[in-house]
Amino acid sequence: MKLISIVGARPQFIKCAPLSRELRREHEEILVHTGQHYDHEMSRIFFEELDIPEPDYNLGVGSGSHGEQTGRMLAELERVMVKETPDMVLVYGDTNSTLAGALAASKLQIKVAHVEAGLRSFDRRMPEEINRVVTDHISNLLLCPTQTAVTNLMNEGITEGVHLAGDVMVDALEYNRKVALKRSTIIERLGIEKGKYMVMTVHRPSNTDSRDNMSNILDALAGIDEPVIFPVHPRTRKFMIEFGLGVPVNIRLVEPLGYLDMLRLMAGAHKILTDSGGMQKEAYMLGVPCITLRENTEWVETLEGGWNVLAGADKETISESVKRASPASARKDVFGGAGASGKILRILGDAGAEDIASRK
């Protein structure tokens, strides 16, 4: 079977790595990088560290408004699909690359498989939520990471082609955690001690574009008696400068990190603060308490037992959550353990065989 896999942003590179290794054992994979994340820290370094094959196409779409970026991707992806005539297109997650890939394939009557289907934050103000919903409703195979995701789809009337596949992020984390321990020297370079620092990331427009929200987040961490390592997204840094925000002395701004450095940094942290969906899940898998700088989450399973706390951008809630004791209850295995990539390979193979048989 010939497949096109579409990636464009950090979370997709991570998910693609273990699945691509499995796919290429039995099928032909054409890898397309839309260029949604295009600088070295946000893109190239992930391909290098995760040993992802060189993309067959790099569309170089770059930044822009949601409509502009998605439109350019849609046009370029359509050209690639017409040229390559794949049997199926694989899309990951909830970015503009996901939506553009699913739309282009669907309009060309090419089957779409959605990795990480069925997630819902139930907040239509989030562009990612729109991308998820639309992609799920035009996909043929919906590869769900959790039972909650399966239930979400059922509640929307989607039952055909739905599979509880588990989460490929478990495969990525298991594989790369060992590599990170051997290769990453980030803790030594920063001169910090395991278990005695926190990690923070902020990149969502609802936070970065609001002076009040960014100010509240930074002020909430002032006076905390441990360093907060803050790898700063380029867009976040731009707004912090424009807003003229002061940074508390215990917050250490660093450039964006590669996956191996970030993985080791997260694994050794006392707590993680983030507005990233992927990092909430990684924190849970690593057993590090998470404070989510949003009012909702698509990973509701992580809230069980207090392993993840929704703080939004409220100064008092963030401050209290940071000081709160770590969860006493054990984490549940809600993501299915390792092996999701192999399971997805079998699901895709069965679907391809059925499709070939139906054409005869």
JOTANOR-V281581 format. One record per residue. N is the residue number from 0. RES is the residue in one letter. OMEGA is omega in whole degrees, -180 to 180 (NA if undefined). BURIAL is I if it has 16 or more other C-alpha atoms within 10 Angstrom, else O. D_LAST is the distance of its C-alpha to the last C-alpha in Angstrom with 1 decimal. Layout:
N:RES:OMEGA:BURIAL:D_LAST + N:RES:OMEGA:BURIAL:D_LAST
This chain:
0:M:179:O:15.7 + 1:K:-178:I:18.0 + 2:L:169:I:20.3 + 3:I:174:I:23.4 + 4:S:-176:I:26.3 + 5:I:177:I:29.0 + 6:V:179:I:32.6 + 7:G:-175:I:35.9 + 8:A:-174:I:38.6 + 9:R:-177:I:40.3 + 10:P:-179:I:38.5 + 11:Q:177:I:35.1 + 12:F:-178:I:36.3 + 13:I:-179:I:37.4 + 14:K:-178:I:34.2 + 15:C:-171:I:32.0 + 16:A:-179:I:34.0 + 17:P:-178:I:32.9 + 18:L:178:I:29.3 + 19:S:178:I:28.9 + 20:R:179:I:30.3 + 21:E:-177:I:27.6 + 22:L:-173:I:24.7 + 23:R:174:O:25.7 + 24:R:-173:O:25.6 + 25:E:-174:O:21.8 + 26:H:173:O:20.5 + 27:E:180:O:21.6 + 28:E:172:I:23.9 + 29:I:-177:I:25.4 + 30:L:-179:I:28.6 + 31:V:176:I:30.1 + 32:H:-177:I:33.7 + 33:T:-176:I:34.7 + 34:G:178:I:38.4 + 35:Q:167:I:39.4 + 36:H:-165:I:41.7 + 37:Y:179:I:43.0 + 38:D:-172:O:46.3 + 39:H:-176:O:46.7 + 40:E:-176:I:47.8 + 41:M:-174:I:44.9 + 42:S:-171:I:42.1 + 43:R:-177:I:42.6 + 44:I:179:I:44.6 + 45:F:177:I:41.7 + 46:F:-179:I:39.4 + 47:E:-175:O:42.2 + 48:E:-175:I:43.2 + 49:L:178:I:39.8 + 50:D:176:O:38.4 + 51:I:179:I:35.5 + 52:P:176:O:33.8 + 53:E:-180:O:35.1 + 54:P:175:I:33.0 + 55:D:177:O:30.9 + 56:Y:171:O:32.0 + 57:N:-172:I:35.3 + 58:L:176:I:35.5 + 59:G:-176:I:39.2 + 60:V:178:I:39.2 + 61:G:-174:O:42.3 + 62:S:-180:O:44.3 + 63:G:176:O:44.8 + 64:S:-178:O:44.7 + 65:H:-179:O:41.6 + 66:G:-179:O:40.5 + 67:E:-178:O:41.3 + 68:Q:-179:I:39.6 + 69:T:179:I:36.4 + 70:G:178:O:36.3 + 71:R:178:I:36.7 + 72:M:-178:I:34.0 + 73:L:-180:I:31.5 + 74:A:-178:O:32.1 + 75:E:180:I:31.9 + 76:L:178:I:28.9 + 77:E:179:I:27.0 + 78:R:180:O:27.9 + 79:V:-178:I:26.7 + 80:M:177:I:23.3 + 81:V:180:O:22.8 + 82:K:-172:O:23.9 + 83:E:-178:O:21.9 + 84:T:-179:O:18.6 + 85:P:173:I:18.0 + 86:D:-177:I:15.2 + 87:M:176:I:17.9 + 88:V:-178:I:21.7 + 89:L:177:I:24.2 + 90:V:-174:I:27.5 + 91:Y:166:I:30.6 + 92:G:-166:I:33.4 + 93:D:-178:I:35.1 + 94:T:175:I:36.4 + 95:N:176:I:36.0 + 96:S:179:I:33.5 + 97:T:-177:I:31.3 + 98:L:-178:I:31.5 + 99:A:179:I:31.0 + 100:G:-179:I:27.9 + 101:A:180:I:26.3 + 102:L:-179:I:27.3 + 103:A:-179:I:26.1 + 104:A:-178:I:22.6 + 105:S:-179:I:22.3 + 106:K:177:O:23.5 + 107:L:-180:O:20.9 + 108:Q:175:O:18.0 + 109:I:-178:I:17.7 + 110:K:-178:I:17.6 + 111:V:172:I:21.1 + 112:A:-177:I:22.5 + 113:H:175:I:26.2 + 114:V:-177:I:28.3 + 115:E:178:I:31.5 + 116:A:171:I:30.2 + 117:G:179:I:32.4 + 118:L:179:I:35.8 + 119:R:170:I:38.4 + 120:S:-178:I:42.0 + 121:F:177:O:42.3 + 122:D:-176:O:44.3 + 123:R:174:O:42.8 + 124:R:-180:O:45.6 + 125:M:177:O:43.7 + 126:P:-179:O:41.2 + 127:E:180:I:39.2 + 128:E:176:I:38.8 + 129:I:180:I:37.4 + 130:N:-179:I:34.9 + 131:R:-175:I:33.8 + 132:V:-178:I:33.4 + 133:V:-180:O:31.5 + 134:T:-180:I:29.2 + 135:D:-176:I:28.4 + 136:H:177:I:27.7 + 137:I:180:I:25.0 + 138:S:178:I:23.4 + 139:N:176:I:20.1 + 140:L:-178:I:21.4 + 141:L:-171:I:25.1 + 142:L:-170:I:26.6 + 143:C:179:I:30.1 + 144:P:-176:I:33.1 + 145:T:177:I:35.1 + 146:Q:177:I:35.1 + 147:T:180:I:37.1 + 148:A:177:I:34.3 + 149:V:180:I:31.9 + 150:T:178:I:34.6 + 151:N:-180:O:35.1 + 152:L:179:I:31.5 + 153:M:179:O:31.7 + 154:N:177:O:34.9 + 155:E:178:O:33.2 + 156:G:180:O:30.5 + 157:I:179:I:27.7 + 158:T:-179:O:26.2 + 159:E:178:O:22.4 + 160:G:-178:O:21.2 + 161:V:-180:I:24.8 + 162:H:171:I:25.7 + 163:L:-171:I:29.2 + 164:A:-171:I:28.7 + 165:G:-172:I:32.4 + 166:D:-180:I:34.0 + 167:V:177:I:33.3 + 168:M:176:I:36.9 + 169:V:178:I:38.1 + 170:D:-179:I:36.3 + 171:A:-177:I:37.8 + 172:L:-180:I:41.3 + 173:E:-178:O:41.4 + 174:Y:-171:O:40.5 + 175:N:179:I:42.7 + 176:R:179:I:45.7 + 177:K:179:O:46.7 + 178:V:-179:I:46.3 + 179:A:-180:I:48.4 + 180:L:-179:O:51.2 + 181:K:-168:O:51.4 + 182:R:-175:O:51.1 + 183:S:176:I:52.3 + 184:T:-172:O:56.1 + 185:I:-179:I:56.0 + 186:I:178:O:58.4 + 187:E:-179:O:60.9 + 188:R:-179:O:60.7 + 189:L:179:O:61.4 + 190:G:-180:O:64.2 + 191:I:-176:I:63.0 + 192:E:-179:O:62.9 + 193:K:178:I:60.0 + 194:G:-177:O:60.1 + 195:K:176:O:62.8 + 196:Y:175:I:61.0 + 197:M:178:I:58.4 + 198:V:179:I:55.4 + 199:M:169:I:54.6 + 200:T:177:I:52.0 + 201:V:-180:I:52.0 + 202:H:-176:I:49.5 + 203:R:-178:I:48.4 + 204:P:180:O:49.9 + 205:S:175:I:51.3 + 206:N:-173:I:53.7 + 207:T:-176:I:54.0 + 208:D:-178:I:54.7 + 209:S:178:O:57.4 + 210:R:-179:O:60.8 + 211:D:-178:O:61.8 + 212:N:-179:I:58.8 + 213:M:179:I:59.1 + 214:S:179:I:62.9 + 215:N:-178:I:62.5 + 216:I:-179:I:60.0 + 217:L:-178:I:62.3 + 218:D:-179:I:65.5 + 219:A:-176:I:64.1 + 220:L:179:I:64.0 + 221:A:177:I:67.5 + 222:G:175:O:69.8 + 223:I:-172:O:67.2 + 224:D:172:O:68.7 + 225:E:-178:I:65.7 + 226:P:174:I:63.9 + 227:V:-180:I:60.7 + 228:I:-172:I:58.4 + 229:F:172:I:56.7 + 230:P:-169:I:54.1 + 231:V:173:I:54.3 + 232:H:-178:I:51.3 + 233:P:-179:O:52.3 + 234:R:179:O:52.0 + 235:T:180:I:54.0 + 236:R:-180:I:56.8 + 237:K:-178:O:56.9 + 238:F:178:I:57.6 + 239:M:178:I:60.1 + 240:I:-180:O:62.1 + 241:E:-179:O:62.0 + 242:F:-178:O:63.2 + 243:G:-176:O:65.9 + 244:L:173:O:65.0 + 245:G:-178:O:67.1 + 246:V:178:O:65.5 + 247:P:-173:O:67.3 + 248:V:-178:O:68.6 + 249:N:177:I:66.5 + 250:I:-178:I:63.2 + 251:R:178:I:62.2 + 252:L:175:O:59.9 + 253:V:178:O:57.7 + 254:E:176:O:55.0 + 255:P:-175:I:51.3 + 256:L:172:I:50.3 + 257:G:-174:I:47.4 + 258:Y:-177:I:45.2 + 259:L:176:I:47.0 + 260:D:-178:I:50.4 + 261:M:-179:I:49.4 + 262:L:179:I:47.9 + 263:R:179:I:51.1 + 264:L:179:I:53.2 + 265:M:-176:I:51.4 + 266:A:-178:I:51.5 + 267:G:-174:I:55.2 + 268:A:173:I:56.1 + 269:H:175:I:58.2 + 270:K:179:I:56.3 + 271:I:174:I:53.6 + 272:L:-176:I:53.9 + 273:T:168:I:50.9 + 274:D:180:I:49.1 + 275:S:176:I:45.8 + 276:G:-179:O:43.1 + 277:G:-179:I:41.9 + 278:M:174:I:45.4 + 279:Q:-179:I:46.1 + 280:K:179:I:43.2 + 281:E:178:I:44.3 + 282:A:-180:I:47.9 + 283:Y:-180:I:46.8 + 284:M:-179:I:44.8 + 285:L:-179:I:47.9 + 286:G:179:I:50.3 + 287:V:179:I:52.3 + 288:P:-175:I:53.5 + 289:C:173:I:52.2 + 290:I:-175:I:53.9 + 291:T:-177:I:51.4 + 292:L:177:I:52.9 + 293:R:180:I:50.9 + 294:E:179:O:51.4 + 295:N:178:I:47.9 + 296:T:173:I:45.1 + 297:E:-180:I:41.3 + 298:W:-175:I:42.0 + 299:V:-180:O:44.0 + 300:E:-176:I:43.7 + 301:T:-179:I:46.0 + 302:L:-177:I:48.8 + 303:E:177:O:49.2 + 304:G:178:O:52.5 + 305:G:178:I:53.7 + 306:W:175:I:51.7 + 307:N:-179:I:50.9 + 308:V:177:I:53.3 + 309:L:-177:I:52.7 + 310:A:-175:I:55.8 + 311:G:176:I:54.7 + 312:A:180:I:57.3 + 313:D:-174:I:60.2 + 314:K:-177:I:63.0 + 315:E:-179:O:64.5 + 316:T:178:I:61.2 + 317:I:-178:I:60.1 + 318:S:179:I:63.5 + 319:E:-179:O:63.6 + 320:S:178:I:60.1 + 321:V:-177:I:61.1 + 322:K:-176:O:64.2 + 323:R:178:O:62.5 + 324:A:179:O:62.2 + 325:S:-179:I:58.9 + 326:P:180:O:56.7 + 327:A:-177:O:58.0 + 328:S:179:O:54.9 + 329:A:177:O:52.1 + 330:R:175:I:48.7 + 331:K:177:O:45.7 + 332:D:-175:O:42.5 + 333:V:-175:I:40.5 + 334:F:170:I:37.9 + 335:G:180:I:36.3 + 336:G:-179:O:37.9 + 337:A:176:I:36.3 + 338:G:-179:I:32.7 + 339:A:-178:I:30.9 + 340:S:178:I:29.3 + 341:G:179:I:27.7 + 342:K:179:I:26.5 + 343:I:176:I:24.9 + 344:L:180:I:23.2 + 345:R:179:O:21.7 + 346:I:179:I:20.7 + 347:L:179:I:19.0 + 348:G:179:I:17.2 + 349:D:180:O:15.9 + 350:A:178:I:14.9 + 351:G:179:I:13.0 + 352:A:178:O:11.2 + 353:E:-180:O:10.3 + 354:D:179:O:9.2 + 355:I:-179:O:6.9 + 356:A:-178:O:5.5 + 357:S:180:O:5.5 + 358:R:-177:O:3.8 + 359:K:NA:O:0.0
